[in-house]
Amino acid sequence: MDLLGRRLPARRRGAPPRPSAAQPRSRRTWKRLLAETAGAGGREARIEAAREVWRTGFIAEALVRQAQRPTLDTSGAHHTGTLTAADLAGWSATYEAPATYDWNGWTVCKAGPWSQGPALLQQLALLPPELPAHGSADYVHLLVEGCKLAMADREAWYGDAAEVPLGELLSAPYNTGRRALIGDKASHELRPGSPGGREPRLSAHARVVATDEPGFSPMGAGEPTVAKRPTSPVPGEPETAPDGATRGDTCHLDVVDRWGNMVAATPSGGWLQSNPVVPELGFPLGTRLQMTWLEEGLPNSLTPGRRPRTTLTPSLALRDGVPVLAFGTPGGDQQDQWQLHFFLAVALRARVRGGLDLQGAIDAPNWHNDAFPGSFYPRGMRPGSVTVESRMPHPVIEGLRGRGHDVTVADAWSEGRLCAVARDPETGILSAAANPRGMQGYAVGR
């Protein structure tokens, strides 16, 4: 049963795996990691000891051996990698304060500008004090045009290879000026701004409209958003081809407990199905480095010791300083487009059963645009584009076309993979909702 009391559909394919029977190599890795850190002391000390083993111990040694082994990749040839022991030993993940933006009594928290997370915050900053009617053509037009401006700034300013002027990018004066660029007609230009008078830096490829290369689709450029092949008889179900190839996606999860502790996570290493499993460890290396530029001097240029700018962008939202909502979605460049529409639907519309109407906000017809360079090969874009679900009312679709948008009408349930959890701070009521698109998300509680 889910948190709304509905019976979940049963899905069974063969016998379930026995405990500890699945993934024996990864099981051995975790057991050895536990054994090697058993004498480290308390919980935090043991976590740090495990991180050290990961960076310099048997795990690091196996990763380096894998990088030195010629491996068949998507080029059709065998290549070795460049990862070294010094690379692994010289870098460690850190704890970071989130990027935040206050809007209408809410504080929205995102990862920093080494992700695309602040693009959602800037879309909020670009909103006028009064919004058009929810779901109207004026409303969708406003959000799409604001997204184009925020994503143009993402392309020019976000990355881990340079200082990002995030304070100015989210400031009221800057976004007041940017908002004035939104007119009655759809923009077909890539228009990054100049925070603090700085000159925006764009890759030479960013001005190339590359929509005819393999891999680009107006239904979701780059990262696949439906885990199935077109010939799959089960809509939305993951499927593995006879040659072992899969069409997968990022995943997202949200968790809340009775005390109000919340987690939003979007774990994804890129195309894991195209990166072989490390034989000694039972898991593959990530492939997110594909998202950097090889052109030098950009905020997202390939740089030693720096992270690629990922599309992964989980969200937490506080109301009057109290954690209330955790949400997110797979979907590459679409993530902070779908999340904005979801968040506004939650923040501005009715409450049900003593809590936020999460399911209604997820189920509402959604959309995305590809009017900026994609984060995945071939990094194409469609200026003026917007893709909408066919459930969107016909007058809204025609209203968008009348405003100059190049509208693609997609399947009725094709835009978004959102899920969310919430806790009402006044009543303590917990709620959750999951996306029905693709029949892969679930909201459960106990």
N, C-alpha and C positions, 0 to 999 in steps of 0.2 A: 504494500500500500504506500502511496505517497503522502505528503503532508496535508493534502486536501482530501484524503480519505478515498482516493480512487484506486481501483485495483490495477496494478501494473501488468502489461501483457507478458505472458510467459514466452521465453525463447530458449530453446534447448536444441543443441546440435551435437549429438553423440553424448558419451558419458563425460561428466565433469572431471577435470584432472584431480588426481589424488594429491593430498597435501605434500608439498615439497617435490612433486613429480615434474612440474613444469620448470623449464629453464635451469637445468642442473648446473650449468657453468656459472650463471649469475648467482645461484644459491651458494656455490662454493666461494665465490668472491666475497659475498657478504659475511659468511661464516668466518672466513679468514680475517676479514677486517675487524670483526668483533673480537676474535681471539687476540689479535695483535694489539688491540687497544684496551684489553680487559683490565690492566693494572694502572690505567691513567688517572684514576681518581673519580671525582664526581661527574655528573652529566655533562657540564660544559667543558670540563677538561678532556673528557673522552671524545666529545665532538671535535675539539681542536686537534686531538691526537689522530683521529680518523682523517681529518682534512690534510694533515701532514703526510700520512701514509698515501693519500690520494695524489699528493703533489710530488713526493720524493721516494715512496716505497714501492712495493711490488706492483701496485696498480700503474704508477707512472712508468715503471720499467716495461710493463707489458704494452702500454700505449706507444712508447717509443719504438719497440720492436715491430709493432703493427705498422707504424708510419714508414719504417724502413723496408717493409715487405712489399714487392711489386704487387699491386692490386688492380683488378679489372674495374674500371670506372665507367661513367656514362659516355665517355668518348669512344668506347669500344676497344681501348688499349690498356695495357698495364702500366701503372705509374707508382712511384714511391712518393711519400710525403716529405715535409720539411720539419716536422715537429721534433724537438730535441728535449733531452732531460733538463737542460737549463731553462727552456721555455716553460716547462711545467713547474719547476721549482721556483721560478721568478715571479709567478703571478698567483694571487689567491683572491677568491671572492670576498667582498666586504659587505658590511651592513651600511645601508645608505638611508638617509631621510628621503621621504617621497617628495616629488613635485606636487604642489597643491594649488587649488584655486577655490576661492569662496564665491558662491553664487546662490542668491535667494535663500540664505540660511543654511545651505549645504556647504560642506567642504569636500571636494573630490580629490582623491589621492591617486597618483600615478607614478610609475617608474620614471626615472630621469630621461634626459634627451639623448641617451645612448639607445633608447627605445623610441617608438613613435608616440608613447603615452601622452606627453604634453600637448600633442595635437588635439586631443579631446578637450583639454583645459582651454586651449586657445579658441576652439570652436565655441565654448561657453562664453569666453571673453568677448567674442565677436557678436554675440546676440544683442539685439536692441532691448531696451527696457520693457517694451510691450511686444509680444509675439503674435503672429497671425493665428487664426483658428487652427487647432491641432489637426494635422492630416490634410489640410487644404493645399491647393496648388501654391499659394503664397508661402505657406509654411515649408513645404518641401523645397521650393525654390530657394528660400532663405538659407535653409540648412545645407543644401548642396553648394551654394555659392560661398558660404562661410567655410565649408570643408575645403574647397579649392584653394582658398587663401591660406588656411592653416597648413595644408599639405605642401603648398609651394614654399612656405617657410620651413617646413620639415626638410624639404629637399635641399634648401640653401643653407640651413643653419644647424641641423641636428647631426650628432655624431659624437664619437668618443676620441677623435683625433685632434680636436680643437676645443677651445673654450666656447661654450654656447651662451649667448646673452639671454638666458631664459627669463630673467626678471623683466627685461624690456619687452621680450616677445609676448609676455602675459600682462603687460601693464595696460592701464586704462587709456592713457593718451595714444599709445601705439595702436591699439585695437580700435579706438574711435576713428583714427585715420584710415585704418584698413577697412572698417565697416563702410566707410563712404564710397568704397570701390564697388559695393554690391548695388547693382542697378536692377531695372525691371526685366532685363534680358540676360540670358545665360552667357557667361564669359567663355571664350574659347582660347584664352591666353593663360600661360603660366606666369603668375605675378608674385614673386617673392618680394618681401618688404626690406627695408633698410633700418633695422633697429639701431638707435643711437647714431644714425648717419653712416653706418657701415655699408660697404658695397656687398650685395649678396653674391655668393659663390655657387655656381651650378656646374655640374659635369657637362661636357660638350654634348653628351648623349641625351641630356635632359630636354633638349630642344627638338629631338628627333621623334616624330610620330611614327612609332613602329608597331603597327597593328596587324601586319600580315605575316609576321614571323611565327614559326611553330611555338606553341605554348601560350599564346595570348588568347584570351576569351573574354568577351564582354560580360559573361556570367560570373566572372571572378578572375581577374588577371593574375597570372603567376601561381600562387598557392591554391591547390584544389580545395573546394569548399563542400563537395559532396563525395563521400567515401564510397564510390561505386563506379563501375564502368557503364557506359550508356546501354549496354546490352543486358545489364543485370536484371533478372526478373523480380528482384525484391528492391523497391525504391529505397535508396538511402543506406542499404546494408553494405558493410565492407565486403569486398570480394577479392580473392587472389586469383590471378590469371594462371594458366597452366605452366607458364615459364617462371612463375614465382613473383612476377611483378605485381605491385599493388598500387592502388590509387588511394592515398591516405590523407590525413589532415592533422593539424594541430589538435590538441584537446584542451579543455578548460574545466576546472572544478572550483566550487565555492563551498565553504564549510562554516557553520556557526554553531556555537554551543549555548547552553542555557545562561551562561554568565556573560555572553556578548562577545566572546573571543571570535574573531573572524579571520578567515584565510581566503584569498583569491589568488589562484595560480593558473598560469598558462604555460605549462611545460612543453617545450618542443625543441628538438635539435635540428630542425630542417628536414631534409629528405632522408630519413633514417633507412627507408627501403632501398636507397641507392648507395648506402655506405655499409660495407660488410661488418659483421659482428667481430669484435676482437676475440680470437679463439680462446685465449686464456681467461677472459673475463666475462663473456656472455652478454656484452652490450657494445654498441657501435660508438664511434666518435660522432660528434655533432657536425653539421655542415652549414651552420649559419654564416660562416665566413664568406659565403657566396654573395652576401648582401653588401659587402664593401665595394668601393670603386677602386680600380687600378690607377686611375688618373690621380696624380699627386696634388696636394694642397687643398683638398676638400675636407670638410668636417668628418666625412665618412670614408676617407681614403684608407686603404690597407696600410696599417702602421703597426710595427712591432709593439707588443704589450697593450694594444688597444682593442676594445670590443667592437664587433660589427654593430651597426644600428639595426636592431631587430624590430620586427612588427609585433612582437609579443607585448601585450598591454593589458594586464588585469587591472581591476578597479576596486577601490574601496570608497565609500561615501559616509560622511558623518553629518548628523543633523544637530545644529547648535552644539557642536563639539563632541557629540556622543556617536560612537560607531553604530550605524543603522543598516548598511547595505553593502554586500560584496557581489560583484558581477563581472562577466567577461564572456569572450567568445573566441573560437578559432576564426580564421578567415583572412590572414595576411593583411593587406592594405585596407580591407573592408572593416577590420575590427573596430576602430574608433569612429567609423561612420555608423555602424549598426548600434554601437553602445550609446552614442549620443542620442539617437532617436529613442532607444529604450529608457535611458535615464530621464529624459524630458517627459516621457509618458508617465513614468513613475512619480516624478517630482511634482508634476502639474495637474495630475488627474486624480480620480476618486480612489478612496480606500475601501477595501472589502474585508469582511470578517475580522475587523479590528487591526488589520495590517495593510501593507502596501499591495496594490494590485499588480504583482509581479507577472503573473501569467498573461494578463491582458496586455501588458506592455510588450511582452515577448511575442505574443500572437499577432499584434498589429502589423498590417502590411508594411514591409520595409523596402529599402532601396540602397544603392551605392553608385558612386561615379568613378570613372577611370581617367579623369582629366588631369593627371599628374603622373610622373614616371613611376612605374611599378617597382617594388622592392625585389622582385624575382625576375630572372631571365624570362623573356627578352627585354624586360623593363619598358614595355610599350605603354602608350597612353592614347586615349581617345578624347581629344578636346571637345568640350560641350556635352559629354556623354552623361547619361543617367540610366541605370537599369532598375526597373521596378517590378514588383510582383503583379501578376495579372489580377490579383484580388483588389488592387488599388482601384478606387472608383474611376470610371471612364472619364467623367468631367475633370478629375485631377490630372489624369494622363494627358488629355487634350489641352488642359491649361498649361502644363509644362511644355508641351510642344509649341504652344502659342507664344511662350516666353523664349523660344529659341533652343530648348534642350533637345539633344539627339536621344530620344527615348527608345530603349529596348524593353519590350515587355517579356518578362521571363515567366517561368512556371509559377503557379499560385503560391507554393510554399518553398521558395528557393533562396530567400535572402535572410541570412542570419543563422547563427548557431548558439544563441545566447542561453545562459543559465544564470541563476541568481539566488541568493539567500538574504534574509533580512531578520532583524529583531526589533520589535517595537519597544523602545526604552521605557515607556510608561506602563505597559501591561506585561512585558516579557514574552509576548507571543512570538513564536518563531514561524517563519514562512519561507517557502522555496518554490521555485518554478523552473521548468526545463523546456527547451525548445522542441516542438513537435516535428520540425523539419528534419527529414532523414531518419526519424525514429531511432535516434541514438542517445538522446539525453534523458536523464531521469532526475526527479526530485523525490528524495526519500528522507525519512526521519525516524527517530526512535527516542 
